[in-house]
Amino acid sequence: MNLRNNALKILKETSRTFYIPISRLPDRLQEAVASAYLCMRAIDEVEDHPDLDNFTKAQLLRRMSLNLQAGSEKARVEDFSAGLMPYNACLPDVTLRVGEWALLAPDSIAPRIWDATAAMADRMAYWAENNWTIRTEAHLDQYTFSVAGAVGLLLSDLWAWYDGTQTNRSYAIGFGRGLQAVNIVRNHREDLRRGVNFLPQGWNEQDVHQYARRNLKLADLYTKSLPSGPALDFCKIPLALAYGTLEVMALGKEKLSRSDVIALVQRVTR
């Protein structure tokens, strides 16, 4: 219980979008989804680190991937953070505590989460080595699958594990891609300042808005196909926030305000 409460505390500090739907999930599913989110946040913080060079990022990500691939029923917390010690001073808490998050999920599903996170870390290492070079829409599809479409697939596995809920996996990829595309729109100027441009050559912000909306249509289909239950309750919230973010950005704002988030969540959870 203490580990779960601790995880929810860190979750609240790192993501206002996902803290709300995760905090509403039933117990075992909450532990699994929180584990998945925090493991992926742990590697995401390495990918986005402002002070590490790309070579070091790739090395760290591959090391974390190998740690996760070595996971077993005998694994200890420290096994998942092997090799991170030299970077203790610069890596955030959520990354250094990856072993806690890896062991938070129930034993019957934890290896699937380790597998998904390890694969994502390897893909992130590839993109770091290539300085996130995106020249075409196919490259953008590759990147958004690497870091988000694959999350949609993992969520589908978690719903099926918990209560047998079956989903369309092509729509699941669109769900992840759509949310990631909204992040790209929201963070575009900040990314440019650190020398990274996720927009294909010749694209402007309007083009990536349209890309996000195309994928969010698949996210709509994914969500509408879910039966009443925790999976549907979860997916409605980030989807509503993604649409809300695109709407406020079209009006010239940078992001949803706290009051906007509260109003949208209340509307979709009535």
Buried (B, 14 or more C-beta within 10 A) or exposed (E): EEBBEBBBEBBBEBBBBBBBBBEBBEEBBBBBBBBBBBBBBBBBBBBBBEEBEBEBBBBBBBBBBBBBBEBEEEBEBEBBBEEBEEBEEEBBEBBBBBBBBBBBBBEEBBBBBBBBBBBBBBBBBBBBBEEBEBEEEEBBBBBBBBBBBBBBBBBBBBBBBBEEBEBBBBBBBBBBBBBBBBBBBBBBEEBEEEEBBBBBEEBEBEBBBEBBBEBBEBBBBBBEEBEEBBBBBBBBBBBBBBBBBBEBBEEEEEEBEEEBBEEBBEEBEE
